[in-house]
């Protein structure tokens, strides 16, 4: 009798464990079904159309190449130079991830970098797909999600006019990560799948390190708090280990490329440039505060951010996305304030967070969408979305978008009229008076001279007006230019020369007989 009681006591915990596991499986199945039920079919035609339209205005387009920012021109150069046998991080200074530069290289080996443009279309399509799923789930409003897609693409096209920024290529990974977090909160994800989450995080880091660090750090903190509040401490530890495993499975094999060519330490230093160059006490702070402040106010980012603090009784998944987006936008904005390089593209990393805040703002009254709703209701809702964004903000977003698109044209054809033409003349002269083995240097505000002249740069920092926000990089540029002897040095008259570089040019170079008003072209004696 005693043995029978002991056997029954042993069987009870086993039965409880089986019941608990069964409940978890049922909960996960129910969560998966609930998640699929709340997400509507993706409007692929709209997503593809907008992705192509945005990419057509890329600086890869020969008609728009002269409008490229310094960073865009260096991204174009990186792919072209890698196709010539150069190595990223060693011969070319770059702050984006290795995978981004491999995509850049693959897109530059044929058809004049048109493939790079196609890769951008693919990235924008995937970003739109996961964005639609994310918004339609947290708002239970597919109509709102469809109306926000054009806004996302418009903001991408204006903040990142000309495209090719690594932030654009990382958007699919960020939106997928948001979708993953929502599925987890709804018990639609098993803990083992966090291995995939870590692997995607590795890919994201290898495309755009800084935005990936911001997103996955904040997501980790939000999940940590959520697991504690939900009494899932043990699961949280298991998930952390799974993420690290998934990250390692992809990061180390792909990152070994930099170890193999001896540039691992240099690569880490370059991709973390934004951290090293960040200063809130620098001379650029007032200018950046005014510039980014006006942009964020004009584009409605500040309104969405402020309204994002209107917490109310809402589902856990909505609360999680709200907190993640608020801190994400704030982090990116503060980061942009402290960087020496100014440009609207610095706000591109904030777009995934802002678009979620827009969704919560436009859906704050709890509008819902029914698949078979009448046409009048859809049109009324569509009008209300655009009405809130444009007319309710005195059409400031429209003014901001027109400025962001129009400024490159004004800068090129009015404020800097003749500069590109003179640069092309200098490039032709260099090409005709040098061999393919000769190197040059552009003391300029763009790296376009290299591709125009078909000559490689003598220094990995391609221009003095980008990536020189740290003392280390300034010293490197000065010392390297003193050590190497480029065949030609093109000097923009509006960019001050360093004293020792000026001294070297005076001793070892002679000015060519080109009649240029914006530049001086020096040739090695």
N, C-alpha and C positions, 0 to 999 in steps of 0.2 A: 504493500500500500504506500509505503514511504517512497519507494522507487518510482511509482506511478506519479506521485505528486511532484517529485523532482523533475521527471520528464516533462510534465505539463508546464512547470515553471520555466523550463528551458525553451519550450516551444513558443511561449507567449511573446518574448522579446523578438524572436524570429518573425512571428506573425505581424508584430507591430512594424518591424523594419520593412517587410514586404508591402504592408498596407501604405506605409509612408512613401516608399518608392513608387508604388502604383499611383498614389495621389499626386506626386510630383510629375509623373508622366502624363496623367490626365490633365493636370494644370497646364503643362507645356503644350499639350495638344489643343486645349481650349484656347490658350493664348495665341497660338499660331493661327487657328481658325478665326479668332476675333480680329487679329491683325490683318489677315487677308480680306476679311469681310469689310473692314473699314477703308481699305485702299481701293481706289477705282482704277480702271484701265488707263495707262499712260497715253496721253495724246502725242504719239510718236511723230506724226507729221508736223505738228506745231514745233516740237522740240528740234527736229531735224532742220526745219526751215529757218528758225531763228539761229541755230548754230552755224549754218552755212552763211547766213546774212552777216552775222557778227564777224566771221572769219574772212569774208570778202574784203573787209576794211583792214586787213592785216598789212603790216609794213613789208611783208613778203611780196605784196603786190608792187610791181615796179613803179606804178603811178604814185604810190604812197611811201616809198622807201625813204625819201628825203624828209619825211615827217617823223621818222623814228627818234625816240628819245635816246639818250646816251646808253641806257641799259639795254634797250631793244637792239641798238646797233651792235653792242657787245655780244648779245645773245646770237645774233645773226653771224657775227664773226666767229664765235665759238664753234658752231656747227661746221662752218666752212673750213676753219683752220684744222679741226679734228679730221676732216676729210682729206686734208693735206698731210696728215701724219702727226699733228701736234697732240699733246696730252693735256687734258683738262687738269687744273690745279697746279700742274708743273709749268707748262708754257702759257696757260691762260688762267687768269684770276677769275674765280667764279664762286658765287655764294649760294647757288642753287644746288640741288642734289645730283648725285651721279647718274641716276636713272633719267633725269630731265636732260642732261647733256648727251646721254646715249640716244635718247629720242631725237634730240637736236641733230646729232651726227647722222643717225639713220635717215632723217628727213632731208639731209643735205648732200647725200651721196649721189643723187640723181634728180633730174628734172628741176634743177635750180631752186631747191628748198621748197618746192611745192608739196612734197610729202610731209614736211614739217607742218604745213598749213592743214593738211588732211588729219594729222594727229591731233591738232587743236580742235577740229570739228568733232572728232570722236570724243575728246575730253569734254567738250561742251554738251554733247548729246547725253553722255553718261551722267554728267552733273545735273542736267535737266530732269532726267528720269528719276534719280534718287531724291532730288529736291521735290518733285511732284508727289512722290510717295510720302515723304516726310510731312509736307504741309497738309496733304489731304488726310493724313492720319491724325495729326495733333489738333486739327480744326474740324474733323469730320465733315469737310466741305470741299468737294472736288471742284466745284465751280470757282471757289476762291483760289484754289491751287492753280487752276488753269489761267486765271487772270494774273497771278503773280509771276508766272513763267516769263511773259514778255518784259515785266519789270526787272527781273533778274538779268535777262540778257541785255536790256538797255543799260543797266548799271555796269555790267561787265564791259560793254562796248564803250562806255563813256569814261569810266575810271581807268580802264586798261586799253584806251584807244590805240589801235595798231596791233594789239594782241602779243602773243609769244612770251608773256610773263609766266614764270613757273607757277605762280599762284593760280592761274587759270587751269593748269594741268593737274593741280592737286585738288581742285574742287570735287571731282567725283569721289575721291577717297574720304573727304570730310563729310560730304552728304551721306555716303554709305555708312560712315561711323555714326552719324546722328540716327539713321534708320536702325542701325544695330542696337543702339542704346534704348530706343523706344521699344523694340521687340523684346529686349531683356526685361524691361520694367513690366511688360505685359505677359511675362512668363512664356514667351514664344521662342526662347533661346536656351539651349542646354549649356552648362558650364564649359563643356569640352569645346564648344564653338568659339570660346575666347581665344583659342589658338589661332583661328582664322582672323579674329580681330587684331591680334598682335602682328600677324603676317601682313595684313593690310596696312597697319601702322608703319611697318618697316618700309613698304613700298611708298607710302605717303612721305616718310622722312627722306627717302632717296629721291623724291621729286622736289619737294620744297621743305627744307628742314625747319625753318622758323615757325611757319603756320602750323606745321605738324606738332611741334613742341607745344605751342600754345593750346591747340585743340585737345591733344591727348593728355596733357597735364591737367587741364580743367576738367575733361571728361573723367579722368581718374579720380580727381578730388570729389566730383559730384557723385560718382559711383560709390566711393568710399563712405561718404555720408549717408547715401541711400541704403547701403548694405547694413550699416550700423543701425539706422532707424528701423529697418525691416528685420533686424535680428538675424542677419545673414553673415556674421563675421567669418565663420569657417568657409563659407562659399566665396566670400570676398578674397580670402587668402588663396584659395584654389584658383580663382579666376586670375589673380595677379601672376601666379606661376605659369598659368596657361598663356597669358599675354606675353610674358618674357620668353617662353619657349617659341611661340609663333614668330615673335620679332627676330629671335636669333636664327631661326631656320632660313629666313630670307636675307636678313641684314648682313650676316657674316659672309655667306658665299658671294653676294654681290659686292659688298664692301671690300672683299679681298683684292679686287682689282687695284685699289689704291695702295694696298700693301705690296702687291706684286711690282708695281712701277715705282715704289718708294715715295709716294706722295700722301700717305695716310695722315701724317701729322700736319702737313700743309693743308690738306683737305679739311680737316677738323677746324683748323684755324680760320679758313676762308668761309666755311658755311656758318660759322658762329660770328662772322664779322659784325652783324647787327647788334649782338650783345656787347662786343668790345667797343663799338663806336657809339653806343647809346649814352647820351649825356643830357640831363635836364637842366644843366647849368651852362650849356654852351651858348655861343653867340647866335646860333640859329633858332633858339627857342622862341623869341618873339615873332619872327617871320613865320615859323612853322605853326605857331598857335593861331596866328591870324589866318593863314592859308587853309589849314585843315579845319579850323573852327568855322570859317565861312562855308567851306565845302560840305561839312557834315550838317550844318544848319540848312543850307540851301537844298541839299538832296533829301532832307527829311530824316536823316539818321538820328539827330538829337531828339526829334519828336518821338520817334519809335523807341529810343532808349529811355526817355523819361516816362512814356506811357507803359513801358515794360515793367515798371515798378508797381503798377496797379494790380497787386496780387488779390486774388479772390478765391473762392472755393472752386477748385479745379482738380482734374485728375493728376495723379502723380507724374505721369509722363509729360504732361503739359508744364507742370511746375519745374521738372528737371530741365526741359528744353529752354524754359524762360531764364532760369538761373545761369545755365551754360552760355546762352546767347548774350546776356547782360555782361557777364564777366569777360566773355570773349571779345566783344566790341570794345569794352573799356581797355583791355590789355593791348589790343592792336592800335587803338587811338593814342594811348600814352607812348607806345613804342615808336609810332610815327613822329611824335613831337620831339623825341630825343635823337633822331637820326639826322646826320648832316645833309644827306641827299634828299632834296625836296621834289615831290611829284605826286600827282593824283594816284598813281599806281601803288603808292604806299598804303592806300586805304583798301586796295583789292582784298587783302586777307581778312578784312572785316566783313566782307559781303556775305559769307555763309551765315554769320551770326545776325547781321542786320536783316536779312530777308526773313528769318524766323521771327524776329521782332515785328516786322511788317505784318506777317501773317497773324500774329497774336493781336496786333493793333486793329487790323481790319476785321478781325473776328471777335472783337472784345464784347460785342453785344450778344454773342452766342448764336450768330446766324448758322443755319444748317442747310445742307444741300441734299435734295432728294433726286435720284437719278432721273426720274420721269417728271420733273417739275416743268411747268409751262414756260414757254419762250419769254413771256412778259416778265416773269419772275427772274429768269436768268439775266435778261437785259438790264433789269432794274438793279440787280446785285452787281453786275459788271460795272454799271455806271457809278454805283456808290463806291466801289474800290478805287477807280481812277479819280473820282471826285474827291475822295479823302486825300489821295496822294498829291494831286495837283491843285485843284481849286481851293481846298481847305487850307493849303499852305501858301496861298496868294501866288501860285504858279512859280514859286521859287525853285522847285525841282526842275521845271522846264528851263528856267534861266541857267541853272547849274549845268544841265546837260548840254545846252547850246554852247556855253562857255568851254566846257571840256572838249567838245568836238571841234569847235571853231578856233580855239587858241593855237593848235599846231599849224593850221593853215595861215593864220595871221602872223605867227612867228616866222614861218618859212617865207611867205611871199610878200610881207609888208615890213615887219620889224627887222628881218635879216635878209632882205632882198639882195641877191647877188652872192651870198656866202656859199651856197651849194654849188653855184656855177664856178666860182673860183676854186673851190675844193676839187671839183671835177677836172679843172685845168691842171691843177697840181698833180692829181692822180695820173693823168695822161702823161705828163712830163716824167714822172717817176717811172712809170711803166716802160717808157721809151728809152730811158737812160739808165736802166739797171737790169740785172738778171734776176731770174726766179729765186736764186739762192740768197740774194741780198735782203736784208731786213731794214725796216724803217720805223719811225716813231711819229705819232700824231699828238702834238701838244695842243689838244683841241677839246671841244665839248662833245664830240661824237667819235665813234670808232669806224665810221663809214669809209674813211680814206683807205683802209687796208684792203677791203674787198674791191673798191673801185680801182685801185692800182694793182691788185692781184699780188700783193706783197705782205709777208708776215710781219708781226710786230717784234721788235727787239726786246721788249719787256713784257712780262705777264700782266702787269697793270696797264691796260691799253691806253688810258687817258688819265691826265692828272685831276680830272674833275669828277671821278667816280672811284669809290673804295679808298679814298685817302683821308678818311675821317679818323684814323688812328695814327698815333706817332710812329708806330712800327711800320705801317705801310708807307708813310711819307719818307721815312729813312730808307726803306727798301727801294722806293722809286728813285730817290736821289742817288744812292750808292750804285744802283744798277745802271742808270744812265751814265754815270761817270766811268763805269767799267766797260760797257759795251760801246761799239761804234756803229750805229745805224748808218746806212748809206745816205739816207735823207731824213731830215727832221722838219716837219711842217709845224709852224708856230702860229697859233691864232693870236692876233694882236690884242684881243680882249681878255686873254688869260695870262696873268702875270707869270713870268718865268722865275724859277728858283735861282738864286744868285750863283750857286756853283754850276748849275746847268747852263746859265747864261755865259759864264766864264769859259766853260768847255766849248760851247758853240763858237765863241769868239776866237778861240785858239785853234780849233781843229776843223772848222767848217767855213764855207764861204756861201754867201747868198747867191742864189741863181738869178738870172736876168728876167724872170717872169714878172710881169707888171700886175701885181696883186695889191688890192687896197685893204683886204681883211686878213691876209696871211703874209708870212715870209717863209719861203722854202729854202732850207739850207742843205748843201751837199758836202759830203766828206771830202776833204782836200787830199 
